[in-house]
Amino acid sequence: MAAELFEEHKALIAAAEELLAMVRRVPRTPIEEIAQLRVRVANIALGHLRHEDDVIIKPLVASGRIDEIPGAAALISDIRAGHRTYSDHVRSWTLQSVELDRAGYAEALVGMIDFLRKMTTREENLLYWPALRLLNGKSPERTG
């Protein structure tokens, strides 16, 4: 189950990259297709946050051992803030604003994808692996 978290990170980034390609496509992708993919990206992100909470965050907090992982509490706070960052991005880039400024939206997506890459790397290296070792005494197979 924990190994799925790593796969979810890959799926989220891949879907965001697919969205970027779709926005840049010539001839222009119909806005309805962009909307559908945005919903898929949001669903992947939301499902992942719930899964991450169930598999890593809640067990770590419940164990009373969170302080044994340096910076874990701060990183969990950063994860929550990252969700707000993504939500703000979606709110500011309505479908109407995407339709009016595809180049600007593409630029914003590049920044969001960079943010996702950095955040997922931090989560995996600084929280997931240490938490899994601490809670389980072992780690799932690395998936890439």
DSSP file with accessible surface (Angstrom, degrees, kcal/mol):
  #  RESIDUE AA STRUCTURE BP1 BP2  ACC     N-H-->O    O-->H-N    N-H-->O    O-->H-N    TCO  KAPPA ALPHA  PHI   PSI    X-CA   Y-CA   Z-CA
    1    1 A M    >>        0   0  146      0, 0.0     3,-0.6     0, 0.0     4,-0.6   0.000 360.0 360.0 360.0 -40.6    0.0    0.0    0.0
    2    2 A A  H >>  +     0   0   14      1,-0.2     3,-1.5     2,-0.2     4,-0.7   0.883 360.0  61.5 -66.0 -35.1    2.8    2.4    0.8
    3    3 A A  H >> S+     0   0   32      1,-0.3     4,-1.4     2,-0.2     3,-0.6   0.825  93.3  66.1 -61.4 -27.7    4.5    1.8   -2.5
    4    4 A E  H <> S+     0   0  106     -3,-0.6     4,-2.6     1,-0.2    -1,-0.3   0.814  89.4  65.7 -63.0 -29.5    1.3    3.1   -4.2
    5    5 A L  H <X S+     0   0    0     -3,-1.5     4,-1.7    -4,-0.6    -1,-0.2   0.906 101.5  48.1 -59.3 -40.4    2.1    6.6   -2.8
    6    6 A F  H <X S+     0   0    4     -4,-0.7     4,-1.7    -3,-0.6    -1,-0.2   0.893 111.6  49.8 -67.5 -39.7    5.2    6.8   -4.9
    7    7 A E  H  X S+     0   0   86     -4,-1.4     4,-2.6     1,-0.2    -2,-0.2   0.859 106.7  56.0 -66.0 -37.1    3.2    5.7   -8.0
    8    8 A E  H  X S+     0   0   44     -4,-2.6     4,-2.6     2,-0.2    -1,-0.2   0.888 104.1  53.6 -63.5 -38.1    0.5    8.3   -7.2
    9    9 A H  H  X S+     0   0    3     -4,-1.7     4,-2.3     2,-0.2     5,-0.2   0.942 110.5  46.9 -59.2 -46.7    3.2   11.0   -7.3
   10   10 A K  H  X S+     0   0   91     -4,-1.7     4,-2.6     1,-0.2    -2,-0.2   0.912 112.7  49.5 -61.6 -42.9    4.3    9.8  -10.7
   11   11 A A  H  X S+     0   0   46     -4,-2.6     4,-2.5     2,-0.2    -1,-0.2   0.892 109.9  51.3 -65.2 -38.7    0.7    9.7  -12.0
   12   12 A L  H  X S+     0   0   10     -4,-2.6     4,-2.3     2,-0.2    -2,-0.2   0.942 113.2  43.9 -64.4 -47.3    0.0   13.2  -10.7
   13   13 A I  H  X S+     0   0   16     -4,-2.3     4,-2.6     1,-0.2     5,-0.2   0.919 113.3  51.8 -65.9 -41.4    3.0   14.7  -12.4
   14   14 A A  H  X S+     0   0   50     -4,-2.6     4,-2.4    -5,-0.2    -1,-0.2   0.917 110.6  48.1 -61.8 -42.1    2.3   12.7  -15.6
   15   15 A A  H  X S+     0   0    1     -4,-2.5     4,-2.3     2,-0.2    -1,-0.2   0.903 111.5  50.2 -66.1 -39.3   -1.3   14.0  -15.7
   16   16 A A  H  X S+     0   0    5     -4,-2.3     4,-2.3     2,-0.2    -2,-0.2   0.905 111.2  48.8 -65.7 -39.3   -0.1   17.6  -15.1
   17   17 A E  H  X S+     0   0   79     -4,-2.6     4,-2.4     2,-0.2    -2,-0.2   0.883 109.6  52.5 -66.6 -37.3    2.4   17.2  -17.9
   18   18 A E  H  X S+     0   0   82     -4,-2.4     4,-2.4     2,-0.2    -2,-0.2   0.906 108.7  50.9 -62.8 -40.7   -0.3   15.8  -20.1
   19   19 A L  H  X S+     0   0    6     -4,-2.3     4,-2.6     2,-0.2    -2,-0.2   0.927 108.9  51.1 -62.1 -44.2   -2.4   18.9  -19.2
   20   20 A L  H  X S+     0   0   21     -4,-2.3     4,-2.0     1,-0.2    -2,-0.2   0.935 111.0  47.7 -59.3 -46.6    0.4   21.2  -20.2
   21   21 A A  H  X S+     0   0   53     -4,-2.4     4,-0.9     1,-0.2    -1,-0.2   0.902 111.2  51.8 -61.1 -40.2    0.9   19.5  -23.5
   22   22 A M  H >< S+     0   0   16     -4,-2.4     7,-0.6     1,-0.2     3,-0.6   0.907 109.1  49.4 -63.9 -41.6   -2.9   19.7  -24.1
   23   23 A V  H 3< S+     0   0    6     -4,-2.6    -1,-0.2     1,-0.2    -2,-0.2   0.863 113.9  46.2 -66.9 -33.9   -2.9   23.4  -23.4
   24   24 A R  H 3< S+     0   0  147     -4,-2.0    -1,-0.2    -5,-0.2    -2,-0.2   0.579  87.1 123.3 -83.7 -11.1    0.0   24.0  -25.8
   25   25 A R    <<  -     0   0  110     -4,-0.9     4,-0.3    -3,-0.6    -3,-0.1  -0.184  58.5-123.6 -60.0 140.2   -1.4   21.9  -28.6
   26   26 A V  S    S+     0   0  134      2,-0.2     2,-0.2     1,-0.0    -2,-0.0  -1.000 100.1  42.9-126.1 126.2   -2.0   23.4  -32.0
   27   27 A P  S    S-     0   0  113      0, 0.0    -2,-0.0     0, 0.0    -3,-0.0   0.570 119.0 -99.6 -66.8 161.2   -4.7   23.4  -33.2
   28   28 A R        -     0   0  137     -2,-0.2    -2,-0.2     1,-0.1    -5,-0.1  -0.189  30.1-121.0 -60.3 135.6   -6.1   24.3  -29.9
   29   29 A T        -     0   0    4     -7,-0.6    -1,-0.1    -4,-0.3     5,-0.1  -0.563  39.0 -99.5 -70.6 136.1   -7.7   21.6  -27.7
   30   30 A P    >>  -     0   0   60      0, 0.0     4,-1.5     0, 0.0     3,-1.1  -0.307  27.9-123.0 -57.4 141.2  -11.3   22.3  -27.0
   31   31 A I  H 3> S+     0   0   31      1,-0.3     4,-2.8     2,-0.2     5,-0.2   0.809 109.7  64.5 -59.1 -28.3  -11.7   23.8  -23.5
   32   32 A E  H 3> S+     0   0  124      1,-0.2     4,-2.0     2,-0.2    -1,-0.3   0.881 102.1  48.4 -64.5 -36.6  -14.1   20.9  -22.5
   33   33 A E  H <> S+     0   0   85     -3,-1.1     4,-2.1     2,-0.2    -1,-0.2   0.889 110.9  50.3 -69.6 -39.1  -11.2   18.4  -22.9
   34   34 A I  H  X S+     0   0    0     -4,-1.5     4,-2.6     1,-0.2    -2,-0.2   0.926 109.2  52.3 -62.5 -43.2   -9.0   20.7  -20.8
   35   35 A A  H  X S+     0   0   22     -4,-2.8     4,-2.1     1,-0.2    -2,-0.2   0.910 108.1  50.9 -59.6 -43.5  -11.7   20.8  -18.2
   36   36 A Q  H  X S+     0   0  139     -4,-2.0     4,-2.1     1,-0.2    -1,-0.2   0.913 111.8  46.6 -62.7 -42.1  -12.0   17.0  -18.1
   37   37 A L  H  X S+     0   0    8     -4,-2.1     4,-2.8     2,-0.2    -1,-0.2   0.889 108.6  55.4 -70.6 -35.6   -8.2   16.6  -17.6
   38   38 A R  H  X S+     0   0   32     -4,-2.6     4,-2.5     1,-0.2    -1,-0.2   0.917 108.0  49.7 -60.4 -40.5   -8.2   19.3  -14.9
   39   39 A V  H  X S+     0   0   84     -4,-2.1     4,-2.7     2,-0.2    -2,-0.2   0.922 110.1  50.6 -63.8 -41.9  -10.8   17.3  -13.1
   40   40 A R  H  X S+     0   0  109     -4,-2.1     4,-2.5     2,-0.2    -2,-0.2   0.932 110.4  49.1 -62.1 -44.1   -8.7   14.1  -13.4
   41   41 A V  H  X S+     0   0    6     -4,-2.8     4,-2.6     1,-0.2    -2,-0.2   0.940 112.2  48.8 -59.6 -46.0   -5.6   15.9  -12.1
   42   42 A A  H  X S+     0   0   35     -4,-2.5     4,-2.8     1,-0.2     5,-0.2   0.903 110.9  50.2 -62.5 -40.2   -7.6   17.2   -9.1
   43   43 A N  H  X S+     0   0   99     -4,-2.7     4,-2.6     2,-0.2     5,-0.2   0.893 110.3  49.5 -67.0 -38.9   -9.0   13.8   -8.4
   44   44 A I  H  X S+     0   0   41     -4,-2.5     4,-2.4     2,-0.2    -2,-0.2   0.941 113.5  47.3 -62.2 -46.5   -5.6   12.2   -8.5
   45   45 A A  H  X S+     0   0   15     -4,-2.6     4,-2.5    -5,-0.2    -2,-0.2   0.933 114.0  45.9 -62.0 -46.4   -4.3   14.9   -6.1
   46   46 A L  H  X S+     0   0   64     -4,-2.8     4,-2.2     2,-0.2    -1,-0.2   0.930 113.3  49.0 -65.3 -44.7   -7.2   14.6   -3.7
   47   47 A G  H  X S+     0   0   34     -4,-2.6     4,-2.4    -5,-0.2    -1,-0.2   0.906 111.8  50.4 -60.6 -40.2   -7.1   10.8   -3.7
   48   48 A H  H  X S+     0   0    9     -4,-2.4     4,-3.4    -5,-0.2     5,-0.3   0.925 107.4  52.5 -65.4 -43.7   -3.3   10.9   -3.0
   49   49 A L  H  X S+     0   0   34     -4,-2.5     4,-2.2     1,-0.2    -1,-0.2   0.911 111.8  46.6 -59.2 -41.7   -3.7   13.4   -0.1
   50   50 A R  H  X S+     0   0  156     -4,-2.2     4,-2.3     2,-0.2    -1,-0.2   0.922 114.4  46.8 -64.7 -44.0   -6.2   11.1    1.5
   51   51 A H  H  X S+     0   0   21     -4,-2.4     4,-2.8     2,-0.2     5,-0.3   0.924 111.9  50.7 -64.4 -43.8   -4.0    8.0    0.9
   52   52 A E  H  X>S+     0   0    0     -4,-3.4     4,-2.5     1,-0.2     5,-1.9   0.899 110.5  50.1 -60.1 -41.5   -0.9    9.8    2.2
   53   53 A D  I  <>S+     0   0   35     -4,-2.2     5,-3.1    -5,-0.3    -1,-0.2   0.922 114.7  43.7 -63.6 -44.4   -2.8   10.9    5.3
   54   54 A D  I  <5S+     0   0   89     -4,-2.3    -2,-0.2     3,-0.2    -1,-0.2   0.857 123.5  33.9 -69.8 -37.5   -4.0    7.3    6.0
   55   55 A V  I  <5S+     0   0   24     -4,-2.8    -2,-0.2    -5,-0.2    -3,-0.2   0.821 135.6   8.8 -92.9 -33.7   -0.7    5.5    5.3
   56   56 A I  I  X5S+     0   0    0     -4,-2.5     4,-2.1    -5,-0.3    -3,-0.2   0.807 123.6  42.5-112.8 -59.5    1.9    8.0    6.5
   57   57 A I  I  ><S+     0   0    5     -5,-1.9     4,-2.8     2,-0.2     5,-0.3   0.956 114.9  42.7 -68.6 -54.5    0.6   11.0    8.4
   58   58 A K  H  ><S+     0   0  115     -5,-3.1     4,-3.0     1,-0.2     5,-0.2   0.936 117.4  46.7 -60.4 -47.0   -2.0    9.6   10.7
   59   59 A P  H  > S+     0   0   47      0, 0.0     4,-1.8     0, 0.0    -1,-0.2   0.904 113.3  49.9 -62.4 -37.4    0.1    6.5   11.7
   60   60 A L  H  X>S+     0   0    0     -4,-2.1     5,-0.9     2,-0.2     4,-0.6   0.948 114.6  42.8 -66.1 -46.3    3.1    8.7   12.3
   61   61 A V  H ><5S+     0   0   83     -4,-2.8     3,-1.4     1,-0.2     5,-0.2   0.935 114.1  51.6 -64.3 -45.5    1.3   11.1   14.5
   62   62 A A  H 3<5S+     0   0   87     -4,-3.0    -1,-0.2    -5,-0.3    -2,-0.2   0.814 101.6  62.1 -62.9 -28.4   -0.6    8.3   16.3
   63   63 A S  H 3<5S-     0   0   47     -4,-1.8    -1,-0.3    -5,-0.2    -2,-0.2   0.707 100.5-134.5 -70.1 -19.7    2.7    6.5   17.0
   64   64 A G  T <<5S+     0   0   63     -3,-1.4     3,-0.2    -4,-0.6    -3,-0.1   0.588  81.5 103.0  74.7  11.0    3.9    9.5   19.1
   65   65 A R    > < +     0   0   97     -5,-0.9     3,-2.3     1,-0.2     4,-0.3   0.251  33.6 113.2-111.1  12.9    7.2    9.2   17.2
   66   66 A I  G >  S+     0   0   30     -6,-0.5     3,-1.8     1,-0.3     6,-0.3   0.843  72.8  60.9 -56.2 -35.3    6.9   12.1   14.8
   67   67 A D  G 3  S+     0   0  145      1,-0.3    -1,-0.3    -3,-0.2     4,-0.1   0.627  88.3  73.0 -70.6 -10.3    9.7   14.0   16.5
   68   68 A E  G <  S+     0   0  106     -3,-2.3    -1,-0.3     1,-0.1    -2,-0.2   0.613  88.4  68.2 -76.5 -12.6   12.1   11.2   15.7
   69   69 A I  S X  S-     0   0   10     -3,-1.8     3,-2.2    -4,-0.3     4,-0.4  -0.926  95.5-124.3-107.9 109.4   12.0   12.3   12.1
   70   70 A P  T 3  S+     0   0  120      0, 0.0    -2,-0.1     0, 0.0    -3,-0.1  -0.283  90.1   0.9 -56.3 127.2   13.7   15.7   11.8
   71   71 A G  T 3> S+     0   0   52     -4,-0.1     4,-2.5     1,-0.1     5,-0.2   0.509  89.9 128.7  77.2   5.8   11.5   18.3   10.2
   72   72 A A  H <> S+     0   0    2     -3,-2.2     4,-2.7    -6,-0.3     5,-0.2   0.926  72.7  48.4 -62.4 -45.9    8.5   15.9    9.8
   73   73 A A  H  > S+     0   0   58     -4,-0.4     4,-2.0     1,-0.2    -1,-0.2   0.920 113.4  48.0 -62.3 -41.0    6.0   18.1   11.5
   74   74 A A  H  > S+     0   0   59      2,-0.2     4,-2.3     1,-0.2    -1,-0.2   0.903 111.2  50.6 -66.1 -39.0    7.1   21.1    9.4
   75   75 A L  H  X S+     0   0    5     -4,-2.5     4,-2.4     2,-0.2    -2,-0.2   0.906 107.6  52.7 -67.0 -38.9    7.0   19.0    6.2
   76   76 A I  H  X S+     0   0   19     -4,-2.7     4,-2.1     1,-0.2    -1,-0.2   0.920 109.4  50.0 -61.7 -40.1    3.5   17.9    7.0
   77   77 A S  H  X S+     0   0   68     -4,-2.0     4,-2.4     1,-0.2    -2,-0.2   0.910 109.2  51.8 -62.8 -40.5    2.6   21.6    7.4
   78   78 A D  H  X S+     0   0   60     -4,-2.3     4,-2.5     2,-0.2    -2,-0.2   0.863 105.9  55.0 -63.5 -36.2    4.2   22.2    4.0
   79   79 A I  H  X S+     0   0    3     -4,-2.4     4,-1.8     2,-0.2    -1,-0.2   0.934 109.2  46.9 -62.3 -45.3    2.1   19.4    2.5
   80   80 A R  H  X S+     0   0   94     -4,-2.1     4,-1.7     1,-0.2    -2,-0.2   0.917 112.7  49.3 -62.4 -42.5   -1.1   21.1    3.8
   81   81 A A  H  X S+     0   0   31     -4,-2.4     4,-2.4     1,-0.2    -1,-0.2   0.867 106.6  57.2 -65.4 -34.3    0.2   24.5    2.4
   82   82 A G  H  X S+     0   0    9     -4,-2.5     4,-2.4     2,-0.2    -1,-0.2   0.872 102.9  53.4 -64.0 -37.2    0.9   22.8   -0.9
   83   83 A H  H  X S+     0   0   74     -4,-1.8     4,-2.6     2,-0.2    -1,-0.2   0.921 109.3  48.6 -62.9 -41.8   -2.7   21.7   -1.2
   84   84 A R  H  X S+     0   0  140     -4,-1.7     4,-2.8     2,-0.2    -2,-0.2   0.898 108.6  54.2 -65.0 -37.9   -3.7   25.3   -0.6
   85   85 A T  H  X S+     0   0   62     -4,-2.4     4,-2.1     2,-0.2    -2,-0.2   0.931 110.7  45.8 -60.6 -45.1   -1.2   26.5   -3.3
   86   86 A Y  H  X S+     0   0   41     -4,-2.4     4,-2.4     2,-0.2    -2,-0.2   0.929 112.2  50.9 -64.3 -44.1   -2.8   24.1   -5.8
   87   87 A S  H  X S+     0   0   30     -4,-2.6     4,-2.5     1,-0.2    -2,-0.2   0.906 109.8  50.2 -60.9 -41.2   -6.3   25.1   -4.8
   88   88 A D  H  X S+     0   0   86     -4,-2.8     4,-2.4     2,-0.2    -1,-0.2   0.894 108.6  53.2 -63.1 -39.6   -5.4   28.8   -5.3
   89   89 A H  H  X S+     0   0   20     -4,-2.1     4,-2.1     2,-0.2    -2,-0.2   0.938 110.9  46.0 -59.8 -47.1   -3.9   27.9   -8.7
   90   90 A V  H  < S+     0   0   50     -4,-2.4    -2,-0.2     1,-0.2    -1,-0.2   0.910 113.0  50.0 -65.2 -41.5   -7.2   26.3   -9.8
   91   91 A R  H  < S+     0   0  164     -4,-2.5     3,-0.3     1,-0.2    -1,-0.2   0.888 113.2  45.2 -64.8 -39.5   -9.3   29.1   -8.4
   92   92 A S  H  < S+     0   0   76     -4,-2.4     2,-0.9     1,-0.2    -1,-0.2   0.826 110.1  56.9 -76.9 -27.5   -7.2   31.8  -10.2
   93   93 A W  S  < S+     0   0   45     -4,-2.1    -1,-0.2    -5,-0.2    -4,-0.0  -0.645  75.5 174.7-105.2  76.2   -7.1   29.8  -13.5
   94   94 A T     >  -     0   0   65     -2,-0.9     4,-2.6    -3,-0.3     5,-0.2  -0.275  48.8-102.3 -68.0 166.1  -10.8   29.4  -14.2
   95   95 A L  H  > S+     0   0   69      1,-0.2     4,-2.6     2,-0.2     5,-0.2   0.894 124.8  53.9 -59.6 -36.7  -11.8   27.8  -17.5
   96   96 A Q  H  > S+     0   0  144      1,-0.2     4,-2.0     2,-0.2    -1,-0.2   0.931 109.5  46.1 -64.0 -43.6  -12.6   31.3  -18.8
   97   97 A S  H  > S+     0   0   29      2,-0.2     4,-1.7     1,-0.2    -1,-0.2   0.875 111.7  52.5 -69.3 -33.3   -9.2   32.6  -17.9
   98   98 A V  H  < S+     0   0    0     -4,-2.6     3,-0.2     2,-0.2    -2,-0.2   0.940 109.5  49.4 -62.7 -46.2   -7.5   29.6  -19.4
   99   99 A E  H  < S+     0   0   79     -4,-2.6     3,-0.4     1,-0.2    -2,-0.2   0.882 114.0  45.8 -61.7 -36.7   -9.4   30.1  -22.7
  100  100 A L  H  < S+     0   0  139     -4,-2.0    -1,-0.2     1,-0.2    -2,-0.2   0.750 128.0  23.1 -78.8 -25.5   -8.4   33.8  -22.8
  101  101 A D     X  +     0   0   80     -4,-1.7     4,-2.4    -3,-0.2    -1,-0.2  -0.516  61.3 159.4-144.4  71.0   -4.7   33.2  -22.0
  102  102 A R  H  > S+     0   0   23     -3,-0.4     4,-2.8     1,-0.2     5,-0.2   0.879  80.6  53.7 -63.5 -37.1   -3.5   29.8  -22.8
  103  103 A A  H  > S+     0   0   77      2,-0.2     4,-2.3     1,-0.2    -1,-0.2   0.922 110.4  47.0 -64.0 -42.2    0.1   30.9  -22.9
  104  104 A G  H  > S+     0   0   16      2,-0.2     4,-2.3     1,-0.2    -2,-0.2   0.900 112.9  49.1 -65.3 -39.3   -0.2   32.4  -19.4
  105  105 A Y  H  X S+     0   0    4     -4,-2.4     4,-2.8     2,-0.2    -2,-0.2   0.920 108.9  52.7 -66.5 -41.1   -1.9   29.2  -18.2
  106  106 A A  H  X S+     0   0    7     -4,-2.8     4,-2.3     1,-0.2    -2,-0.2   0.923 109.8  49.2 -59.4 -42.7    0.9   27.1  -19.7
  107  107 A E  H  X S+     0   0  151     -4,-2.3     4,-1.9     1,-0.2    -1,-0.2   0.914 110.9  49.6 -62.6 -42.8    3.5   29.2  -17.9
  108  108 A A  H  X S+     0   0   27     -4,-2.3     4,-2.4     1,-0.2    -2,-0.2   0.892 109.5  52.4 -63.9 -37.9    1.6   28.8  -14.7
  109  109 A L  H  X S+     0   0    5     -4,-2.8     4,-3.2     2,-0.2     5,-0.2   0.892 104.4  55.6 -65.5 -39.0    1.4   25.0  -15.2
  110  110 A V  H  X S+     0   0   64     -4,-2.3     4,-2.3     1,-0.2    -1,-0.2   0.938 110.6  46.0 -57.7 -44.7    5.2   24.9  -15.8
  111  111 A G  H  X S+     0   0   41     -4,-1.9     4,-2.5     2,-0.2    -2,-0.2   0.909 113.0  49.3 -64.2 -40.3    5.5   26.5  -12.3
  112  112 A M  H  X S+     0   0   18     -4,-2.4     4,-2.9     2,-0.2    -2,-0.2   0.910 110.6  49.9 -67.6 -40.0    3.0   24.1  -10.8
  113  113 A I  H  X S+     0   0   12     -4,-3.2     4,-2.7     2,-0.2    -2,-0.2   0.924 111.0  49.6 -64.9 -40.9    4.7   21.1  -12.2
  114  114 A D  H  X S+     0   0   75     -4,-2.3     4,-2.4    -5,-0.2     5,-0.2   0.934 111.3  49.6 -61.7 -44.1    8.0   22.3  -10.9
  115  115 A F  H  X S+     0   0   66     -4,-2.5     4,-2.8     1,-0.2    -2,-0.2   0.929 111.3  49.5 -58.8 -46.1    6.4   22.8   -7.5
  116  116 A L  H  X S+     0   0   21     -4,-2.9     4,-2.9     1,-0.2     5,-0.3   0.908 110.1  50.6 -61.5 -43.9    4.9   19.3   -7.6
  117  117 A R  H  X S+     0   0  107     -4,-2.7     4,-2.0     2,-0.2    -1,-0.2   0.935 114.2  43.5 -60.0 -47.1    8.3   17.7   -8.6
  118  118 A K  H  X S+     0   0  128     -4,-2.4     4,-2.3    -5,-0.2    -2,-0.2   0.919 115.9  47.9 -65.5 -43.2   10.1   19.5   -5.7
  119  119 A M  H  X S+     0   0   14     -4,-2.8     4,-2.9    -5,-0.2    -2,-0.2   0.917 111.7  48.3 -66.4 -44.5    7.4   18.7   -3.2
  120  120 A T  H  X S+     0   0   10     -4,-2.9     4,-2.6    -5,-0.2     5,-0.2   0.894 111.0  51.5 -66.3 -36.1    7.0   15.0   -4.1
  121  121 A T  H  X S+     0   0   72     -4,-2.0     4,-2.6    -5,-0.3     5,-0.3   0.934 112.1  46.6 -63.7 -44.9   10.8   14.6   -3.9
  122  122 A R  H  X>S+     0   0   93     -4,-2.3     4,-3.0     2,-0.2     5,-0.5   0.930 112.8  50.0 -61.1 -46.9   10.9   16.2   -0.5
  123  123 A E  I  X>S+     0   0   12     -4,-2.9     5,-3.2     1,-0.2     4,-1.7   0.936 114.3  43.8 -57.7 -49.0    7.9   14.1    0.7
  124  124 A E  I  <>S+     0   0   39     -4,-2.6     5,-2.4     3,-0.2    -2,-0.2   0.938 122.7  35.1 -64.1 -47.9    9.4   10.9   -0.5
  125  125 A N  I  <5S+     0   0   74     -4,-2.6    -2,-0.2    -5,-0.2    -1,-0.2   0.855 128.2  31.7 -78.2 -36.2   12.9   11.5    0.8
  126  126 A L  I  <5S+     0   0   94     -4,-3.0    -3,-0.2    -5,-0.3    -2,-0.2   0.620 135.2  13.5-101.0 -14.8   12.3   13.4    4.0
  127  127 A L  I  X<S+     0   0    0     -4,-1.7     4,-2.8    -5,-0.5     5,-0.3   0.678 120.2  47.6-124.7 -57.4    9.0   11.9    5.2
  128  128 A Y  I  ><S+     0   0    0     -5,-3.2     4,-3.0     2,-0.2     5,-0.3   0.958 115.6  41.2 -58.9 -58.6    7.8    8.7    3.5
  129  129 A W  H  ><S+     0   0    6     -5,-2.4     4,-2.5    -6,-0.2     5,-0.2   0.947 119.1  44.7 -59.8 -49.1   11.1    6.7    3.6
  130  130 A P  H  > S+     0   0   29      0, 0.0     4,-2.5     0, 0.0    -1,-0.2   0.922 115.9  47.8 -61.2 -40.3   11.9    7.8    7.2
  131  131 A A  H  X S+     0   0    0     -4,-2.8     4,-3.2     2,-0.2     5,-0.3   0.921 111.6  49.5 -66.2 -42.7    8.3    7.2    8.4
  132  132 A L  H  X S+     0   0    4     -4,-3.0     4,-2.4    -5,-0.3     6,-0.8   0.912 113.3  46.5 -64.3 -40.2    8.1    3.8    6.8
  133  133 A R  H  X S+     0   0  121     -4,-2.5     4,-1.7    -5,-0.3    -2,-0.2   0.925 116.0  46.0 -65.8 -42.2   11.4    2.7    8.3
  134  134 A L  H  < S+     0   0   34     -4,-2.5    -2,-0.2    -5,-0.2    -1,-0.2   0.926 121.4  35.5 -67.0 -44.5   10.4    4.1   11.7
  135  135 A L  H  < S+     0   0   51     -4,-3.2    -2,-0.2    -5,-0.2    -1,-0.2   0.814 133.7  23.2 -81.6 -33.5    6.9    2.6   11.7
  136  136 A N  H  < S-     0   0   97     -4,-2.4    -3,-0.2    -5,-0.3    -2,-0.2   0.522  91.2-127.4-111.6 -12.5    7.5   -0.7    9.9
  137  137 A G  S  < S+     0   0   67     -4,-1.7     2,-0.3    -5,-0.4    -4,-0.2   0.564  87.6  54.8  73.4   4.7   11.2   -1.3   10.4
  138  138 A K  S    S-     0   0  151     -6,-0.8    -2,-0.3    -9,-0.1    -1,-0.2  -0.961  77.2-121.6-155.9 172.5   11.5   -1.7    6.7
  139  139 A S        -     0   0   47     -2,-0.3     3,-0.1    -3,-0.1   -10,-0.1  -0.893  25.9-112.2-120.8 151.4   10.8    0.1    3.4
  140  140 A P        -     0   0   34      0, 0.0     3,-0.1     0, 0.0     2,-0.0  -0.313  56.2 -75.5 -70.5 164.9    8.7   -0.9    0.4
  141  141 A E        -     0   0  170      1,-0.1     2,-0.2     2,-0.1     0, 0.0  -0.375  52.5-110.4 -59.9 138.3   10.5   -1.6   -2.8
  142  142 A R        -     0   0  153      1,-0.1    -1,-0.1    -3,-0.1  -139,-0.0  -0.510  24.7-157.1 -67.9 140.7   11.7    1.6   -4.4
  143  143 A T              0   0   45     -2,-0.2    -1,-0.1     1,-0.1    -2,-0.1   0.188 360.0 360.0-109.0  16.4    9.7    2.2   -7.6
  144  144 A G              0   0  101      0, 0.0    -1,-0.1     0, 0.0    -2,-0.0  -0.070 360.0 360.0 140.9 360.0   12.1    4.4   -9.5
